[in-house]
Amino acid sequence: MQLIRARNPSLISCIGVILTLALWCTDGAAQSTEELMGVQEEHCSVSVGGTDNRTFACMVWDHDPEKFAKPRQIEIYRDQKRVTTIETANPIREWHLWEGGAQVSIHIAERDGHGTIALYDTTTGNQLDRVSDSLKPGLLPQWAKDQTQLQDESVPQDDVFREQAKMWLGKVLREIERIQPGMKRRDLRPILTEVDGLSTRLQQTYRSLECSCFRVDIRFKAAPAYQSDPEDIIEFVSKPYLGPGL
């Protein structure tokens, strides 16, 4: 499994995809991906580690708005040394390491146009293969498919799995629907957690601990305390709805 900053898929991804910040521990101290690569912090807008635990890839940013909006450079590091830089003619739309870090797949295209998906050797920077992004997903080679396509293909399609998935989603929804007015804020802890963002003590959005794409909005009556209190009383709970699976 690749270590990717920003997303991390969970069970059937709750119909979504997500990436996590990759962290390693050396001598008991947590290190960022940039530290492991040996580059300055925020040199990369996205940094990825291969499953070989030696190879890292960086989409170059350096606080340059143009590089952030239209990235064109992927740097490859191995054992804290930069081994090659891949620069593209058109902006990079999606990219990921392949074969444990021996190769990198890069989707190159202008924002509103078709482009190409190219496979590069991460040691030499040489292009190994190339296909058009206009091909249907089923016709693309595995290396050219993005992470969402690969995850979708990995979901079993048999009737037994579909029935189990249906039962699991039903279980999650029933747990959320057990939250009723009159209960207290502390009753939410085994089932829900707060969503970061705009909220107040008396009006907050929560997500399911088991399937983060399910959200509910909850209104409280304050207990006699200045800050949010476990004894705050629930006055209203919205119907569950789908949000980003983060």
N, C-alpha and C positions, 0 to 999 in steps of 0.2 A: 504494500500500500504506500502511495506517495504521501509525503508530508507537505501540506500546502497551506500557506497563510490564507486565511479567510473562510474556507469552507470545510465542512465535515459531514458526510452522509450518514444517516442513521437508518434504523429499520424501515424498509421501503421508502426511506427519505421523507416520509410524510408528504409525498408528492413534490418533494423539493430536494435541492442539493445544497450542501454547505461545506465550507472549508474552515480548518482550525489553524491557529498560530503554532508553528512547530517549535517545540522547546526541548533541549537536551540538558542533562546534568553532567557537569564535570567537576570532580572534587566537591560534590554536594552543592554547587552553585548553578542556578539556572542560566542558560545562555541563549541569546536570541539567535535566529538563523544568520543574521549579518555577522555576529561575532564568530560563529562557526565557520563562516566563509572567509573571514579576515578582511571585511570591508567596513567602511564607515556606516554608521546607523543612518537609515533613510536614503542610502544610495539606491536602494531597490524599491519600486512600488509594489512588487510581488516577488517573493523568494520561495523557491521550491527545493526540497531535498529528495534525492533519489533513494531507492530502497537499498542501494549498496552502501549507504551511510558514509560515502566519501564524496559524492558528486552533488553539487548545488548549482542551481540556475537562478539568474537574477534578471528581471525586467528593469532596465535602467531608468531612473527617474531624476535624482539629483535636484529635486525641487524645481524642475523646469516644467512650466505649464504645457508647453508644446510636447514634451516627451511623455507627460502624463496623459494628455488627450489623444496623442497619436504616437504610441510607443513603436520604436523601430529597432531596438537593440536588446538582444538576450546575451548576457555574459555567462560563461560556464566556468565553474570553479571546481577543482579537485584537490583535496588535502590542503585547503586554504591558499591555493595558487590558481590564478586565472589561466585557463588553458586555451580558451578561444572566445571570440566575440562574433556573434551572428547578427549582421545588420541587414534589414529588409528594405526593399524599395517602397513598399506600401505599409500602412499601419498594421500592427499585429492585433488581431481580434481575439484569438484564443491560443493557448500553448500549454504543453505538458511534457514532462519527461517520459521516456519510453524505455523498455528493456532495462529497468533498474537504474537508469541514468546514462546508459551508453548512447542513447539517441534522444533527440528532442523533436516533437511535432509542433509545427507553427502554422497557424491559419492566418493568411495574409490577404487583406482586402480593404478597399475603401469602404466607408461606412454604409453607403447605399448601393454598392455594386458587388458583383461576383468577384471571387479571387481564387487563390490556390491554397492547398494545404501541402506543406513540404516537410520531409523528414531529413534531419541533419545528424551527422556523427558529432558527438559532443567532444571528442578529442581533437579532430581535425577541422571541424566546422564545415566539412564538405557535405553537399546535398546528396542524399542517397536515393530519394524517390520524390515524386510530386504528382498530385492529382487535383482535378478541378473541384471546387466546393459546390458546384451545381449538381453533382451526382447525388442520387437518393442515398439516404443513410445506409440502406441495406447493401449498396454497391461499394461503399467506401471500405478500404482495408482497415483492419482494427486500429492501427497506429494513427489513422486520420480521424477517427471518431473522437468527439469531445467527451469529457467525463460524464455528462448527463446521458449521452447516448449509450456509453458503456454500462452505466448503472442501470438504465432501463432494460438493456439486454440481459443483465444479470438477474433480474427479478424472475422467479419461476412463473410459468404460465399454466401450470396444471390446475385442475379443478380443486384438488386438495389444498393447495396453497391459497387459491382465491377464497375458499371457504374459511380457512384459518385467518386470512387477512381481514375478512369481513367480521369475523367474531372478535378479533383484536380491536378493530376500530369501534365496534359496538361497545366493547368493554370500556374503552377510553371515554367515549361520549357519555355512557351511563355514570361513570365516576364524576365527570364534570357536572352533570345534571343533578347530582346529589347535593350540590351546594345550593342552599335555599336561604331566602331572607329570614332573619332571626338568628342565624348562625354567626359565629365570631371570626375575626380575621385569622386567629390562630388555627381555625378549622381548615383553612386553605392549604396549610403547609404540606400535608402528605400528597396533595393532588395538583396544586398549581404553584407557579412562581411568577413574580412580577416581571413585566416586560419593560426594558429600558426605554425611556422616551418621555414625552410630555404626560404628566399626571399630577394629581394632587393627593393629599392625604385621604380625601373623601371620594375620589373618583380615579380608579386605576384599571389598567388592562393587565390581564394575567394570561399565561400560556400553560398548557398541560405539561407536566413533568415527563409524561410518557410519550407524548407525541406533540412536539413543540409547534406544529402548524395550527393546532386548535387554540383559539383565543376566546376569552370572555371579558366583558367590561363589567366592573362591579362598583356599586356605590355604597358608601358606608355612613353610618351615624357614629360620630366621634365619641369615644369614651373620655372621661375627664382627665386628659393628659395633653401636653403641648404637642408632642410628636406622634407619629403613627404608633398605635398601641395594639397589642394582640387582642385586647378586649373590645376594639371597635366592632360595632354590630353591622352586619350586612343588611342593607335596605333593598337592594335591587341587584339582580344578576341577569345579564343579557343571554340570549340564545348563543350557543357556541358557533363560531364562524372561523373560516380559514384565513390565516395570515401567513407571512413568510416563515418557512421552517427553520428558524435560527435558534 
